[in-house]
Every structure is written in C-alpha cells, then in structure tokens.
Amino acid sequence: MQTRVKKWFKDKEYGYLDNGSGQDIMVKKSELIKCSYLKVNSMVEFECHIEEQALIAKKVNLLPKKSKPQNRQNNNQYGSRNHPFGVMT
C-alpha cells in the first residue's frame, strides 16, 4: 500500500499514516527500512497488518519525492520558437 505520513513523534519513535476516512495506521521506528524517522506528508509504501484491533504498518519504505515538472515553455502546440521579449522574427 502507499499513503502519506500523517503524524510522527520523533521522541516516541512512532507515528501514524493516513488511511482516508478509516482508522489511522500506526508505524513504529523498528519497521522503517533505510531511514530512522518520517516527515509529515512524506509518501511511504508498506504492508498493513491487523494486531489487537489496530492497523499496523510493517516493512515501511520512504518513497522518493516527485520531481518538479519540467519547464514546458518550449512545448507549445504550434512548434514556434520562443524569443526574448521585443525581438521580431
């Protein structure tokens, strides 16, 4: 599954993942792979398990940030070149 980090308590070494309108999914530091904490709003991939009536995330991987979209200035629909302001062609 994939979702975003809703809360992270660095001092307590656990946090919660967003589960839409359902119960939040708890994640413990011991289940993080290749990182030691999570930032709020980061995207993660994980396995979801039910333990003692609670949802628990296991094998949690931090997903890379999406790169910013490329500048589409040169991709106009008519194929004309962009020119500095005030230059006639």
C-alpha positions in Angstrom: 0.0 0.0 0.0 1.0 3.6 -0.4 -0.1 6.7 1.6 1.3 9.8 3.3 2.6 10.3 6.8 0.0 12.0 9.0 2.0 12.3 12.3 5.4 11.4 13.5 6.6 11.6 17.1 10.4 11.5 16.9 10.9 11.3 20.7 8.5 8.4 21.0 9.7 6.7 17.8 6.3 6.0 16.2 3.7 7.8 14.2 0.6 7.4 12.1 -0.1 7.0 8.4 -3.2 8.5 6.7 -6.0 5.9 5.9 -8.5 8.2 4.3 -11.7 8.1 6.3 -10.7 4.9 8.2 -8.7 4.3 11.3 -5.1 5.7 11.0 -2.3 3.1 10.6 0.3 3.0 13.3 4.0 2.8 12.3 6.9 2.1 14.6 10.5 3.1 14.0 11.6 -0.5 14.1 9.5 -1.1 10.9 11.3 1.6 8.9 13.6 0.4 6.1 16.7 2.6 5.3 15.6 5.5 7.4 15.3 6.4 11.1 12.2 8.7 11.1 9.5 10.0 8.9 8.5 13.5 7.9 4.8 14.6 7.9 3.3 14.5 4.4 6.1 12.2 3.0 4.9 9.3 0.9 5.6 5.7 2.1 5.0 2.2 0.9 4.2 -0.5 3.4 2.4 -3.7 4.3 -0.7 -3.3 6.5 -1.4 -5.9 9.3 -4.1 -6.1 12.0 -2.8 -6.5 15.6 -5.0 -6.3 18.7 -7.8 -4.4 16.8 -5.4 -1.8 15.4 -3.8 -1.3 11.9 0.0 -1.6 12.0 2.4 -0.8 9.1 5.2 -3.2 8.5 8.2 -3.0 6.1 7.8 0.7 5.6 9.8 2.3 2.7 10.1 6.0 2.2 9.2 6.8 -1.4 11.3 9.3 -3.4 9.8 12.8 -3.8 8.2 13.5 -7.1 10.4 15.7 -9.3 9.2 19.1 -10.2 7.6 19.2 -13.7 9.9 20.3 -16.5 9.6 23.8 -17.8 7.1 23.5 -20.7 7.9 26.9 -22.2 9.3 25.3 -25.3 6.5 22.8 -25.8 3.8 25.0 -27.3 1.2 23.4 -29.6 2.3 25.3 -32.8 6.0 24.5 -32.7 7.2 28.1 -32.8 10.4 29.1 -31.1 10.4 31.3 -28.0 12.3 34.6 -28.5 13.4 37.2 -26.0 10.9 39.9 -25.3 10.8 42.6 -28.1 12.7 40.6 -30.7 10.9 40.3 -34.1 11.4 37.3 -36.2 
